[in-house]
Structure formats: C-alpha cells, structure tokens
Amino acid sequence: MQISQFFLSGDIKGAIAYMRDHEEFRDILPAYVAIFEDCEYRTYEIPDVLNRILLLYQIYFRDTFYCGLPETEAADKLLTELRVLLSMPDAEEELLAERLQSFFEQSGYHALFGKTQGYYGPYIWRDTVPTVYRVELPSGTAEYTVNILRGFVFRSWMDYLTFGRYGTGGWASPDGTINCIEQAYDFESERFLVSLLKHEAQHTVDMKQFPGITPAELEYRAKLVELHYSSDLELLQKFLLEADENKAGDGHAIASAWLKTEFAYTDQTKLSVIQARALELLHIHTEEMEEKYGKQKAESAERE
C-alpha cells in the first residue's frame, strides 16, 4: 500500500504508523507527530483572531482524521466553538459562514467556507485574477471565465493533511465561474487543460441545464468528460481508487463507484476504448438527466 491511500481514506493514524515503518519519511514524520500526537498546531502569518479561527479547523481535522471522532460529532463541536468565538450562539450555519468570510475579507483576504468531499475546511487566499479561456466540451465550445487564485494561506483539509502534496485544485461557482488555485497547476499541462478546465466547465454547463443536479451526478459527468479527452491511461485507475458507494456525502467517491460499475467490462488497457466508452456513457447519462430533470430546461439553457 502507498501512503497516499491513507490520506485518501482520511486515516492519519495509519499514515503515521506507515511513516514509522518506512525510512523515507523520517524527515516529515516529526511534523505529523507534533500536530496529531502532541497538538502543536500550526500558526499562520495572519492576524491573531484569524489564527484562532483556523485553529478550530485544525482541531476538527485532528478529531476527524486522527482521533476517529465521527464526522457529525466533530462538525458539531467545530460549529459550536466557532459560534462561541464569534459570539453568535444561535447562528445558522449559513450566517456563520458569512460572518467568517467577512472577518477574513476585512483583513484583505478572500475566503470560502463549507465542505469539500464531505468535510469542513476553508480556503483562504490573497489575490483573484480573472482570465478568459475557450473550452471545448462534447456539447460544444464556449468561453469561460477562470479566476486564478494566488497567495494561499489555507487550502482545506487534504492540503493540510498532506502538507500541500495533495489538495483541491479548483472549483466551479454557481454563477459558472471556474476558480483555479495557481500553485496547483502547470498551465500547459493536461491536468490543467482537461482535469480542471474541462471538468469544471462541464460542471457549469450541467448546473445550468439541470437545476437540482446532485453532487454525485455532477462529478460523474465531469469525470466522463475527463476520461474522453485525457491521454493518460492511468486516469481511470485513479478514479477507481476513489470509489466508495458507502460515502454518501462524497460526490467524488459515489461517482467513481458508478464508473467502476460502468467500466467493469471495458478493456481498461486501451486508451481509445476508454475514451469512446466515456463519451457513450455521457450521452446515455444526458438522456437520463433530461428524463429526470426535464428536457425543456436543458434545451433552454443551451440557447442562452
């Protein structure tokens, strides 16, 4: 087993045990011991009140990924502590997120709060640079605004757990804007041009055409688009490693479980076969989505 499997499954206790058994991790192991065993949390070059907010998220990460506290319990504890810190004892989660965002914005930062793949974790960064790209999808070519995000302070839970080795590279906003974390990409790479641009552009198309679409449906369709355009034979295997139909709150895991089923009898050693199968599955799923959410909505969205 590779150490990445521990991170993908959120098992930091297992990751630390793996590091202790493998000499190549001797340099990074003390940092994990400090945080997760000794509770010596990180501090950031930001105002103290903002560090106190991020400290509560670090404790939540330890509770969830090291101590094994059920996510719902860890989340309740996090939200309770945030309400206390902000003196908002009765605040609903949405209002709490708005107040947290305004705290960071007052100090000159951009901030996004919420969940990524089922777990809480904020994104905090300095600069947003809008850039326009033309993106080809199976449904046609269009221009998309991409916000290039720079100067990150905090990049949610996976980045935190892996000291920047893994983490979210971007996301699509409800208004159709694609957000890209600059430090995560080589802008000439397929990982940017396909796995970010085409993936997130497909999200914007689908959110517009199919109001009510679920996170798992969104991810399934975007992953199919990636597989259709990618020249990386290993991409399908990467998706299949994420498959877990029991993770109801993780759209990526559910979507990958669907891929596992749909590609079970496909020759996974031939790129052209995978690409063709992905496009076929996308067309089949589009028909299912039109049946589920209404074809008229899809057609009117296409004309806009």
Secondary structure, 3 states (H helix, E strand, C coil): CCHHHHHHCCCHHHHHHHHHCCHHHCCCHHHHHHHHHCCCCCCCCCCHHHHHHHHHHHHHHHHHHHCCCCHHHHHHHHHHHHHHHCCCCCCCHHHHHHHHHHHHHHCCCEEECCEECCEECCEEEEEEEEEEEEEEECCEEEEEEEEEEEEEEEEHHHHHHCCCCCCCCEEECCCCCEEEEHHHCCCCCHHHHHHHHHHHHHHHHHHHHCCCCCHHHHHHHHHHHHHHHCCCCCHHHHHHHCCCCCCCCCHHHHHHHHHHHHCCCCCCCCHHHHHHHHHHHHHHHHHHHHHHHCHHHHHHHHHC
